[in-house]
Amino acid sequence: MEKFCILILDDVEENIYSLRLMIEDSFDVDIYTALNAQDAITILMNNKIDLILSDIQMPDVDGFQFVDYIKSLEKTKDIPVIFITGIYDKDSYQKRGYDLGVIEYISKPIDNDLLTSKLKVFIKIFEEKKSSKEELEQANKLLVHNAKMASMGEMIGVISHQLKQPLNILSLYCHDIKFSYDADELNKELIDEFAVNTKQQIKHMSDTIDSFLGFFNSEKSFTKISLKKSIEKFMDLMKSQISKNNIDISIDVEDNYILGVEMELSQVFMNLITNSIQAYVERDIENRSIEIKSYKKDDKVILTIADFAGGIDEKDIEKLFDPYYTTKETGTGIGLYMVKLVIINSFKGDLKVENSNKGLKFTMTFPIA
């Protein structure tokens, strides 16, 4: 369980020891200690610190210089600092500290009740933030779950299309073997060919079912993914829908690798490609094409998926990734929200959308594995 973390900075070990005892006597917190500013900076860079208790009068780098430095760093600028010092009564010192962003002074010798009351405030704020974060994470998990459930019917439709083709082929193989037997033409060569072909179709059906079952497995396996092969597998999965709706898919993808959950990447493709197909069908557009491109830029892989189905009103484009926002009469409004969550959480990437070339263009950015 995540605990409230305090960093104590003081150049006198006895001061650190006594302050630590006072805190641990009243609170269950994690405490880091440093005897100089340099060690304190190292701790801040490598740990999540929620509050700093710092002395002012120290050799080399004093408390003011230390605070001035950490307030200039993005990682540490928002960490609250309390000065614990024997020069609290000097107005000039107080003003200088407040100007730097110090939020409080506690004078030495330390009043235990005063210190306890101050720490209670910060720990309460920490607990409230943690609770809000956990609630948000739970809400996001629920949205992702709902999105999966909402798309289950669509995915079952895809599975049925995928299974019909090998089932039809198996039926033809069975018909051929019976015809050969009735015509007294059955021989070992035909039997061997029948065995090889039927096993191949059965394996294809088994792989199709396993891939879809993997999508609903909560125990995700993060792997190194070939973007090119992943797109090829998805295109094979969707080929009956693409053919049925007369969609021309143009693919220009470099063979780069990313890290993530491959089946969730398929769900990203499923949402984006299906949305484009539905837009073409709903708007009765005759020429239907989708362009998929990828390329490497610095240490990133850029993937774009674009259609030419008319796009959406520019004022609504920023709302596309909002939960429950939809442009469809029967849409759930969580498909694209889930897509962005997957790219951010499962791939540490980013997703943007724009109206481009008479349609929508989605741009995904992934770190290279």
C-alpha positions in Angstrom: 0.0 0.0 0.0 1.4 3.4 -0.9 2.5 5.5 2.1 3.0 9.2 2.6 6.8 9.9 2.1 8.8 12.5 3.9 12.3 13.7 3.3 14.2 15.2 6.2 17.2 17.4 5.3 19.5 18.5 8.1 23.3 18.6 8.5 23.1 17.4 12.1 22.4 13.7 12.6 21.0 14.2 16.1 18.4 16.6 14.7 17.3 14.1 12.1 17.1 11.3 14.6 14.9 13.2 17.1 12.7 14.5 14.4 12.3 11.1 12.9 11.3 9.6 16.3 8.7 12.3 16.8 7.1 11.6 13.4 7.2 7.8 13.6 5.6 8.0 17.1 2.4 9.5 15.6 2.3 8.4 11.9 2.8 5.4 9.7 4.9 7.0 7.0 8.1 6.4 5.0 10.9 8.7 5.9 14.1 9.4 3.9 16.9 11.4 5.4 19.8 13.5 4.0 22.7 15.3 5.6 23.3 17.6 2.6 21.5 19.1 -0.4 23.2 16.9 -2.9 22.1 13.7 -1.2 18.6 15.2 -0.9 18.4 15.8 -4.6 19.5 12.2 -5.3 16.6 11.0 -3.1 14.1 13.3 -4.8 15.2 12.1 -8.3 14.8 8.4 -7.4 11.7 8.4 -5.1 8.2 9.9 -4.9 8.4 12.4 -2.0 5.2 14.0 -0.7 6.7 16.5 1.8 10.2 18.0 2.6 11.2 19.1 6.1 14.4 21.1 5.7 16.8 23.0 7.9 18.0 26.4 6.7 21.5 26.8 8.1 23.7 24.2 6.4 27.2 24.3 5.0 27.9 24.4 1.2 24.2 24.7 0.1 21.8 26.2 2.6 18.0 25.7 2.8 17.2 28.7 0.6 19.5 27.6 -2.2 18.2 24.0 -2.0 14.5 25.2 -2.3 15.4 27.6 -5.1 16.9 24.7 -7.0 14.2 22.1 -6.5 11.5 24.6 -7.5 13.2 25.0 -10.8 12.8 21.3 -11.6 9.7 19.9 -13.2 9.8 16.7 -11.1 10.1 18.5 -7.7 8.6 21.9 -8.2 5.3 21.0 -6.6 6.6 19.2 -3.5 5.6 21.2 -0.4 8.5 22.4 1.8 8.5 23.2 5.6 11.5 24.9 7.1 12.4 23.7 10.6 14.8 26.2 11.9 16.0 28.3 14.8 15.9 31.5 12.8 12.2 31.5 12.3 11.8 34.8 14.2 13.7 36.8 11.7 11.3 38.5 9.3 13.8 38.7 6.5 14.3 34.9 6.6 10.6 34.3 6.6 9.9 36.5 3.6 12.7 35.0 1.6 11.4 31.5 2.3 7.8 32.4 1.4 9.0 34.1 -1.8 10.7 30.9 -2.8 7.6 28.8 -2.3 8.2 27.5 1.3 4.7 26.9 2.7 5.4 26.9 6.5 8.0 27.5 9.2 8.4 25.5 12.4 10.8 26.9 14.9 13.3 24.9 17.1 13.0 23.5 19.6 10.1 21.7 17.9 6.7 21.6 19.5 5.5 18.0 19.1 1.8 18.9 19.0 2.4 21.7 16.4 4.4 19.3 14.2 1.8 16.6 14.5 -1.1 19.0 13.6 0.8 20.3 10.5 1.6 16.8 9.3 -2.0 15.7 9.7 -3.1 18.3 7.2 -0.6 17.1 4.5 -1.3 13.4 5.1 -5.1 14.1 4.9 -4.6 15.8 1.5 -2.4 12.9 0.4 -5.1 10.4 1.3 -7.8 12.3 -0.5 -5.7 12.6 -3.6 -4.9 8.9 -3.5 -8.6 8.0 -3.0 -9.5 10.2 -6.0 -6.8 8.6 -8.1 -8.0 5.1 -7.2 -11.6 6.0 -8.0 -10.6 7.4 -11.4 -8.6 4.2 -12.2 -11.7 2.1 -11.2 -13.9 4.3 -13.5 -11.5 3.9 -16.4 -11.4 0.1 -15.9 -15.2 0.0 -15.9 -15.3 2.1 -19.1 -12.8 -0.3 -20.8 -14.8 -3.3 -19.6 -18.1 -1.7 -20.9 -16.4 -1.0 -24.2 -15.3 -4.6 -24.6 -18.8 -5.8 -23.8 -20.4 -3.3 -26.2 -18.1 -4.5 -29.0 -18.5 -8.2 -28.2 -21.5 -8.6 -30.5 -19.5 -6.9 -33.3 -16.5 -9.2 -32.6 -18.7 -12.3 -32.6 -19.9 -11.2 -36.0 -16.3 -11.0 -37.1 -15.6 -14.5 -35.7 -18.6 -15.9 -37.5 -17.5 -14.5 -40.8 -14.0 -15.8 -40.2 -15.2 -19.3 -39.3 -17.7 -19.6 -42.2 -15.0 -19.6 -44.9 -12.9 -22.5 -43.4 -16.1 -24.3 -42.6 -17.3 -24.0 -46.2 -13.9 -25.3 -47.4 -14.1 -28.2 -45.0 -17.5 -29.0 -46.3 -16.1 -29.0 -49.9 -13.3 -31.3 -48.9 -15.7 -33.7 -47.3 -17.9 -33.6 -50.4 -14.9 -34.3 -52.6 -13.7 -37.3 -50.6 -17.2 -38.8 -50.7 -17.5 -38.1 -54.4 -14.1 -39.8 -55.0 -15.1 -42.8 -52.9 -18.4 -43.1 -54.8 -16.6 -42.9 -58.1 -14.1 -45.5 -56.9 -11.3 -42.9 -57.4 -10.2 -42.8 -53.7 -6.4 -43.4 -53.3 -3.7 -42.7 -50.7 -2.7 -39.4 -52.4 -6.2 -38.0 -52.1 -6.4 -39.2 -48.5 -3.1 -37.5 -47.6 -4.1 -34.3 -49.4 -7.5 -34.3 -47.5 -5.7 -34.8 -44.2 -3.3 -31.9 -44.8 -6.0 -29.5 -46.0 -8.5 -30.2 -43.3 -5.9 -29.9 -40.5 -4.8 -26.5 -42.0 -8.4 -25.2 -41.9 -9.1 -26.5 -38.4 -5.9 -24.8 -37.1 -7.0 -21.6 -38.7 -10.3 -21.8 -36.9 -8.6 -22.6 -33.6 -6.2 -19.7 -33.9 -9.1 -17.3 -34.7 -11.0 -18.4 -31.6 -7.9 -18.3 -29.3 -7.0 -14.7 -30.5 -10.4 -13.4 -29.6 -10.5 -15.2 -26.2 -7.2 -13.5 -25.5 -8.8 -10.1 -25.8 -11.0 -10.8 -22.7 -8.2 -12.2 -20.6 -7.3 -9.7 -17.7 -3.9 -11.3 -17.3 -2.2 -9.3 -20.0 1.2 -10.3 -21.5 3.3 -7.4 -22.7 5.4 -8.4 -25.6 7.5 -7.1 -28.4 5.2 -6.6 -31.4 6.0 -6.4 -35.1 3.6 -3.6 -36.2 3.7 -4.9 -39.8 2.8 -8.5 -38.9 0.2 -7.3 -36.4 -1.6 -5.3 -39.2 -1.3 -8.2 -41.6 -2.9 -10.6 -39.1 -5.7 -8.0 -38.4 -6.3 -7.6 -42.2 -6.6 -11.3 -42.5 -9.1 -11.3 -39.7 -11.2 -8.5 -41.2 -10.9 -9.5 -44.9 -14.5 -10.7 -45.3 -15.9 -7.5 -43.9 -13.5 -5.4 -46.0 -14.5 -7.3 -49.1 -18.2 -7.3 -48.3 -18.3 -3.5 -47.9 -16.1 -2.9 -51.0 -13.3 -1.2 -49.0 -9.9 -0.6 -50.7 -7.2 -0.9 -48.0 -3.8 0.7 -48.9 -1.0 -0.4 -46.5 2.5 1.2 -46.5 4.0 0.0 -43.2 7.6 -0.3 -42.1 8.6 -3.3 -40.1 9.2 -1.6 -36.7 8.7 -3.1 -33.3 6.7 -1.7 -30.3 6.0 -3.0 -26.8 2.4 -3.8 -25.6 -0.5 -6.2 -25.8 -1.0 -7.4 -29.3 -4.7 -8.3 -28.9 -5.5 -4.9 -27.6 -3.7 -3.4 -30.6 -6.1 -5.5 -32.7 -9.0 -3.9 -30.8 -7.6 -0.5 -31.6 -7.5 -1.4 -35.3 -11.0 -2.9 -35.0 -12.5 0.3 -33.7 -10.8 2.7 -36.1 -11.3 0.6 -39.3 -14.9 -0.3 -38.3 -15.8 3.3 -37.7 -14.5 4.2 -41.2 -16.4 1.4 -42.8 -19.6 2.5 -41.0 -19.1 6.1 -42.1 -18.8 5.0 -45.8 -21.9 2.8 -45.5 -24.1 5.4 -43.6 -23.1 8.2 -46.0 -23.5 5.9 -49.1 -20.1 6.9 -50.4 -19.2 4.8 -53.5 -15.4 5.1 -53.6 -14.3 3.6 -50.3 -10.6 3.6 -49.4 -8.6 3.5 -46.1 -4.9 4.3 -46.0 -2.6 2.7 -43.3 0.9 4.1 -43.1 3.8 3.8 -40.6 7.3 5.2 -40.3 10.1 5.7 -37.8 10.9 9.1 -36.5 13.7 9.5 -34.0 12.9 6.9 -31.3 9.2 6.7 -32.1 7.0 4.7 -34.5 4.3 6.8 -36.1 1.2 5.0 -37.4 -1.6 6.7 -39.3 -5.0 5.4 -40.3 -7.0 7.7 -42.7 -10.3 7.5 -44.6 -12.1 9.7 -47.1 -15.6 9.5 -45.6 -16.1 13.2 -45.0 -14.7 13.6 -41.5 -16.7 15.5 -38.8 -17.4 19.1 -37.9 -14.2 20.8 -36.7 -15.8 22.0 -33.5 -16.6 18.4 -32.5 -13.3 16.9 -33.3 -11.7 17.4 -29.8 -14.7 15.6 -28.2 -14.1 12.4 -30.1 -12.1 10.9 -27.3 -14.5 12.0 -24.5 -16.3 9.2 -22.8 -19.9 8.7 -23.9 -19.6 11.2 -26.8 -20.7 9.8 -30.1 -21.7 10.9 -33.6 -23.8 7.8 -34.2 -27.5 7.3 -33.4 -26.9 4.0 -31.8 -23.2 4.4 -30.6 -22.0 3.9 -27.0 -19.5 6.7 -27.1 -16.8 4.8 -25.4 -15.1 3.0 -28.3 -12.6 5.8 -29.1 -12.2 6.7 -25.5 -11.1 3.1 -24.9 -8.8 3.2 -27.9 -6.9 6.2 -26.4 -6.7 4.5 -23.0 -5.3 1.4 -24.6 -2.6 3.3 -26.5 -1.6 5.4 -23.5 -1.8 2.7 -20.8 -0.8 -0.5 -22.8 1.7 1.0 -25.2 2.9 4.2 -23.5 2.0 6.0 -26.7 -0.3 8.9 -27.8 -3.2 9.3 -30.2 -4.4 12.4 -32.1 -7.1 12.9 -34.7 -7.6 15.5 -37.4 -9.8 16.2 -40.5 -7.5 15.5 -43.4 -8.1 15.0 -47.2 -11.9 14.8 -46.9 -11.9 12.4 -44.0 -10.6 11.5 -40.6 -6.9 10.8 -39.9 -5.8 9.1 -36.7 -2.1 9.4 -35.8 -0.7 7.0 -33.2 2.8 7.5 -31.7 4.6 4.6 -30.0 8.0 4.3 -28.4 10.2 1.8 -30.3 10.7 -1.4 -28.4 
